[in-house]
Amino acid sequence: MFFLQELAEYENVAEHVKLTQKDLEQNGFTNNPFFHVIIAEVPEQHRTKEGQRKIGFALYFYSYSSFVGRAIYMEDLYVMPEFRGKGVGKALMSKVAQLGLAAGCHQLDFTVLNRNKPSMDFYFSQGCFDVTATIGYHCMRCKGEALKWGCAPNDM
Amino acid sequence: MEYKLRKAEPRDVPDILRLVKELAKYEEMEHQVTLTEKELLEDGFGDTPFYHCIITEIQGEKSSEDPKVVGFAMYYFTYDPWVGKQLYLEEFYVMDEYRGLGIGSGILRHLSNLAMKTRCTGMMFVVAENNEPSVQFYKRRGAEDLSQEEGWRLFRFDKDSLVKMAAPSEE
């Protein structure tokens, strides 16, 4: 929960975080989890001033592509600022890639904010491509009223 | 026109793949479909399905004819750690000659109800920006374009890049 708030603040969207610790516990740690998390933890001697040893995480789930089949979606990747530039992000992504391949996945998707240049540079250096720029795919969402009224068109 | 919306069954797999390929052709990406009927069967109808599918079929003109599958939607559940469960609409297609009859709207309405029943806070999907008819169809129904409005870009590692990234580091 601490990580999600920090990541949201980094992306300047903190007011959008509505989940509670209880939601996360119910949705991620019961029999059929909706998501999985890998945590990066440092040894005792490298803990932060506040005593934190968990310094990064990746949250992912399995998805499906109608073109290639099984896929993996990385929803969040975050490393605390003082631990960046040390290969932690790379190691977290590598672990997600390994788990995905072991489960028979053919691609790993995720989204990045276009103003997050450091992250975009990092991802390009790891060999991915920008689907929005190359194929023109836009991420869309129906929520709230649009979802409630069964996505009824305005002109009906 | 009478049409029936129902959950896909294993016997529908050949029609599902047919419609996946038709949609890919419409998006000029048919050469990218490598999925097989065997994978669709294992992945959608095993113990832990990776996806769910609903299909629309219409009755043939003669009652002795088999119903014809003319539209489908493929979806699965995802997770947004800020607001919770989402329904992700992976594929949504109605055959050309059966458009404008309310079949697409019927499918979306069914999915919206399902999303609410399963306590999802939103339904997500991607659409190609040059697919004007689809973009308008969704915006008329209140969909937000997160790429345009908030700057989200979809990034992807394909299989080869995934293998390279999973390899242990040389250090």
Boltz contact constraints between the chains, C-beta under 6 A:
constraints:
  - contact:
      token1: [A, 4]
      token2: [B, 81]
      max_distance: 6.0
  - contact:
      token1: [A, 16]
      token2: [B, 82]
      max_distance: 6.0
  - contact:
      token1: [A, 17]
      token2: [B, 82]
      max_distance: 6.0
  - contact:
      token1: [A, 18]
      token2: [B, 83]
      max_distance: 6.0
  - contact:
      token1: [A, 19]
      token2: [B, 84]
      max_distance: 6.0
  - contact:
      token1: [A, 23]
      token2: [B, 84]
      max_distance: 6.0
  - contact:
      token1: [A, 34]
      token2: [B, 79]
      max_distance: 6.0
  - contact:
      token1: [A, 34]
      token2: [B, 85]
      max_distance: 6.0
  - contact:
      token1: [A, 35]
      token2: [B, 79]
      max_distance: 6.0
  - contact:
      token1: [A, 59]
      token2: [B, 81]
      max_distance: 6.0
  - contact:
      token1: [A, 61]
      token2: [B, 78]
      max_distance: 6.0
  - contact:
      token1: [A, 61]
      token2: [B, 79]
      max_distance: 6.0
  - contact:
      token1: [A, 64]
      token2: [B, 50]
      max_distance: 6.0
  - contact:
      token1: [A, 64]
      token2: [B, 51]
      max_distance: 6.0
  - contact:
      token1: [A, 64]
      token2: [B, 76]
      max_distance: 6.0
  - contact:
      token1: [A, 64]
      token2: [B, 90]
      max_distance: 6.0
  - contact:
      token1: [A, 66]
      token2: [B, 20]
      max_distance: 6.0
  - contact:
      token1: [A, 66]
      token2: [B, 74]
      max_distance: 6.0
  - contact:
      token1: [A, 66]
      token2: [B, 90]
      max_distance: 6.0
  - contact:
      token1: [A, 66]
      token2: [B, 91]
      max_distance: 6.0
  - contact:
      token1: [A, 67]
      token2: [B, 32]
      max_distance: 6.0
  - contact:
      token1: [A, 67]
      token2: [B, 33]
      max_distance: 6.0
  - contact:
      token1: [A, 68]
      token2: [B, 34]
      max_distance: 6.0
  - contact:
      token1: [A, 69]
      token2: [B, 35]
      max_distance: 6.0
  - contact:
      token1: [A, 69]
      token2: [B, 39]
      max_distance: 6.0
  - contact:
      token1: [A, 70]
      token2: [B, 50]
      max_distance: 6.0
  - contact:
      token1: [A, 76]
      token2: [B, 81]
      max_distance: 6.0
  - contact:
      token1: [A, 94]
      token2: [B, 165]
      max_distance: 6.0
  - contact:
      token1: [A, 94]
      token2: [B, 166]
      max_distance: 6.0
  - contact:
      token1: [A, 97]
      token2: [B, 162]
      max_distance: 6.0
  - contact:
      token1: [A, 97]
      token2: [B, 165]
      max_distance: 6.0
  - contact:
      token1: [A, 97]
      token2: [B, 166]
      max_distance: 6.0
  - contact:
      token1: [A, 98]
      token2: [B, 166]
      max_distance: 6.0
  - contact:
      token1: [A, 101]
      token2: [B, 166]
      max_distance: 6.0
  - contact:
      token1: [A, 106]
      token2: [B, 159]
      max_distance: 6.0
  - contact:
      token1: [A, 107]
      token2: [B, 156]
      max_distance: 6.0
  - contact:
      token1: [A, 107]
      token2: [B, 158]
      max_distance: 6.0
  - contact:
      token1: [A, 108]
      token2: [B, 157]
      max_distance: 6.0
  - contact:
      token1: [A, 108]
      token2: [B, 162]
      max_distance: 6.0
  - contact:
      token1: [A, 109]
      token2: [B, 156]
      max_distance: 6.0
  - contact:
      token1: [A, 110]
      token2: [B, 155]
      max_distance: 6.0
  - contact:
      token1: [A, 111]
      token2: [B, 152]
      max_distance: 6.0
  - contact:
      token1: [A, 111]
      token2: [B, 154]
      max_distance: 6.0
  - contact:
      token1: [A, 112]
      token2: [B, 153]
      max_distance: 6.0
  - contact:
      token1: [A, 112]
      token2: [B, 155]
      max_distance: 6.0
  - contact:
      token1: [A, 113]
      token2: [B, 151]
      max_distance: 6.0
  - contact:
      token1: [A, 114]
      token2: [B, 151]
      max_distance: 6.0
  - contact:
      token1: [A, 114]
      token2: [B, 153]
      max_distance: 6.0
  - contact:
      token1: [A, 115]
      token2: [B, 151]
      max_distance: 6.0
  - contact:
      token1: [A, 123]
      token2: [B, 155]
      max_distance: 6.0
  - contact:
      token1: [A, 126]
      token2: [B, 165]
      max_distance: 6.0
  - contact:
      token1: [A, 127]
      token2: [B, 161]
      max_distance: 6.0
  - contact:
      token1: [A, 127]
      token2: [B, 164]
      max_distance: 6.0
  - contact:
      token1: [A, 128]
      token2: [B, 155]
      max_distance: 6.0
  - contact:
      token1: [A, 128]
      token2: [B, 156]
      max_distance: 6.0
  - contact:
      token1: [A, 128]
      token2: [B, 157]
      max_distance: 6.0
  - contact:
      token1: [A, 130]
      token2: [B, 153]
      max_distance: 6.0
  - contact:
      token1: [A, 130]
      token2: [B, 155]
      max_distance: 6.0
  - contact:
      token1: [A, 131]
      token2: [B, 154]
      max_distance: 6.0
  - contact:
      token1: [A, 131]
      token2: [B, 156]
      max_distance: 6.0
  - contact:
      token1: [A, 132]
      token2: [B, 147]
      max_distance: 6.0
  - contact:
      token1: [A, 132]
      token2: [B, 153]
      max_distance: 6.0
  - contact:
      token1: [A, 132]
      token2: [B, 154]
      max_distance: 6.0
  - contact:
      token1: [A, 136]
      token2: [B, 128]
      max_distance: 6.0
  - contact:
      token1: [A, 136]
      token2: [B, 129]
      max_distance: 6.0
  - contact:
      token1: [A, 136]
      token2: [B, 130]
      max_distance: 6.0
  - contact:
      token1: [A, 137]
      token2: [B, 126]
      max_distance: 6.0
  - contact:
      token1: [A, 137]
      token2: [B, 128]
      max_distance: 6.0
  - contact:
      token1: [A, 137]
      token2: [B, 154]
      max_distance: 6.0
  - contact:
      token1: [A, 138]
      token2: [B, 127]
      max_distance: 6.0
  - contact:
      token1: [A, 138]
      token2: [B, 129]
      max_distance: 6.0
  - contact:
      token1: [A, 138]
      token2: [B, 145]
      max_distance: 6.0
  - contact:
      token1: [A, 138]
      token2: [B, 147]
      max_distance: 6.0
  - contact:
      token1: [A, 139]
      token2: [B, 126]
      max_distance: 6.0
  - contact:
      token1: [A, 139]
      token2: [B, 146]
      max_distance: 6.0
  - contact:
      token1: [A, 139]
      token2: [B, 147]
      max_distance: 6.0
  - contact:
      token1: [A, 139]
      token2: [B, 152]
      max_distance: 6.0
  - contact:
      token1: [A, 139]
      token2: [B, 154]
      max_distance: 6.0
  - contact:
      token1: [A, 140]
      token2: [B, 125]
      max_distance: 6.0
  - contact:
      token1: [A, 140]
      token2: [B, 127]
      max_distance: 6.0
  - contact:
      token1: [A, 140]
      token2: [B, 138]
      max_distance: 6.0
  - contact:
      token1: [A, 140]
      token2: [B, 143]
      max_distance: 6.0
  - contact:
      token1: [A, 140]
      token2: [B, 145]
      max_distance: 6.0
  - contact:
      token1: [A, 141]
      token2: [B, 122]
      max_distance: 6.0
  - contact:
      token1: [A, 141]
      token2: [B, 124]
      max_distance: 6.0
  - contact:
      token1: [A, 141]
      token2: [B, 144]
      max_distance: 6.0
  - contact:
      token1: [A, 141]
      token2: [B, 146]
      max_distance: 6.0
  - contact:
      token1: [A, 142]
      token2: [B, 123]
      max_distance: 6.0
  - contact:
      token1: [A, 142]
      token2: [B, 143]
      max_distance: 6.0
  - contact:
      token1: [A, 143]
      token2: [B, 122]
      max_distance: 6.0
  - contact:
      token1: [A, 146]
      token2: [B, 142]
      max_distance: 6.0
  - contact:
      token1: [A, 147]
      token2: [B, 112]
      max_distance: 6.0
  - contact:
      token1: [A, 147]
      token2: [B, 115]
      max_distance: 6.0
  - contact:
      token1: [A, 147]
      token2: [B, 123]
      max_distance: 6.0
  - contact:
      token1: [A, 150]
      token2: [B, 109]
      max_distance: 6.0
  - contact:
      token1: [A, 150]
      token2: [B, 112]
      max_distance: 6.0
  - contact:
      token1: [A, 151]
      token2: [B, 108]
      max_distance: 6.0
  - contact:
      token1: [A, 151]
      token2: [B, 112]
      max_distance: 6.0
  - contact:
      token1: [A, 151]
      token2: [B, 141]
      max_distance: 6.0
  - contact:
      token1: [A, 153]
      token2: [B, 140]
      max_distance: 6.0
  - contact:
      token1: [A, 153]
      token2: [B, 141]
      max_distance: 6.0
  - contact:
      token1: [A, 154]
      token2: [B, 140]
      max_distance: 6.0
